[in-house]
Each structure stands twice: as C-alpha cells, then as structure tokens.
C-alpha cells in the first residue's frame, strides 16, 4: 500500500513535484524518462550490491505499485468507459 503517515509526506511531495516537472510531456519520450527515474531511484535506495532479498523486495514493490495503480486509477477509468460506451456483453 502506498500510504504513509501524513507527517512524513511533505518532503516527498516537494521532491516528486520538482521531478515531475522535468518529465517531458511527449508521449513517445515520457516512458523512457519515467523508467530511468524509477530505476535510478531504486539504485540509489538499494545500492549497487543488491542481494536476492533486495531484488525480491523491489520486484514485489513494483508489482504492488502496478496493482495499486490499476485498482485506484485504471479500473475506475474502465468502469467509466463501460458506462459511456457499453460493455462487451452488450454486443
């Protein structure tokens, strides 16, 4: 879960806002920049000599980020589009 205490959020918000402002809006360039930022952050946090437990933690973390994004952002978007355009069962 991506939830931390409110008191711990402010330093991250400032840093993320500054970083987000640097990411290009171009849809063809954005994925590479996002991948670079995320990969670099992982390297900075975990270091160069990661052990299996660290790799396992990072893979689990990235999987949870993906699932949380899907649950909180993508699924509601899909539900909205189903309501607007109709479901497959309407064929």
C-alpha positions in Angstrom: 0.0 0.0 0.0 1.4 3.4 -0.9 0.2 5.1 2.3 2.5 6.7 4.8 1.7 9.0 7.7 0.6 12.4 6.7 3.5 13.9 8.7 6.0 12.0 6.5 4.6 13.1 3.1 5.7 16.7 2.7 9.4 16.1 1.9 8.4 13.6 -0.8 5.7 15.8 -2.3 8.2 18.6 -2.9 10.8 16.4 -4.4 8.3 14.5 -6.6 6.7 17.7 -7.8 10.1 19.0 -8.8 11.0 15.7 -10.5 7.6 15.5 -12.3 8.1 19.0 -13.8 11.2 17.6 -15.5 9.5 14.7 -17.2 8.6 15.5 -20.9 5.0 15.6 -21.9 5.8 13.9 -25.2 4.1 10.5 -25.1 6.9 8.9 -27.0 9.7 10.2 -24.7 7.8 10.0 -21.3 8.1 6.2 -20.8 11.9 6.2 -21.1 12.2 9.1 -18.7 9.9 7.5 -16.2 11.7 4.2 -16.4 15.1 6.0 -15.9 13.8 7.9 -12.9 12.3 4.8 -11.2 15.4 2.6 -12.0 17.7 5.3 -10.7 15.7 5.8 -7.5 15.8 2.0 -6.9 19.6 2.0 -7.4 20.1 5.0 -5.1 17.9 3.4 -2.3 19.2 -0.2 -2.6 22.8 0.4 -3.7 24.9 -1.3 -6.3 25.4 -4.6 -4.5 21.9 -5.8 -4.0 21.3 -9.3 -2.6 18.5 -11.6 -3.6 16.3 -10.4 -0.7 16.6 -6.8 -2.1 15.8 -7.9 -5.6 12.8 -9.8 -4.3 11.7 -6.7 -2.3 12.0 -4.4 -5.4 10.1 -6.8 -7.7 7.3 -7.2 -5.0 7.2 -3.4 -4.6 6.9 -2.7 -8.3 4.2 -5.4 -8.6 2.3 -3.7 -5.8 2.7 -0.3 -7.4 1.3 -1.7 -10.6 -1.6 -3.4 -8.9 -2.5 -0.3 -6.8 -2.4 1.9 -9.9 -4.7 -0.4 -11.7 -7.1 -0.7 -8.8 -7.2 3.0 -8.0 -6.8 4.6 -11.4 -7.3 2.2 -14.3 -10.3 0.2 -13.1 -12.4 3.2 -12.3 -11.5 4.7 -15.8 -12.5 1.4 -17.4 -15.8 1.4 -15.4 -16.5 4.9 -16.6 -15.9 3.9 -20.2 -18.1 0.9 -19.9 -20.9 3.1 -18.6 -20.4 5.5 -21.5 -19.8 3.1 -24.4 -21.4 -0.2 -23.2 -19.9 -3.4 -22.1 -18.8 -6.4 -24.2 -21.9 -8.2 -23.0 -23.9 -5.6 -24.9 -22.7 -6.9 -28.3 
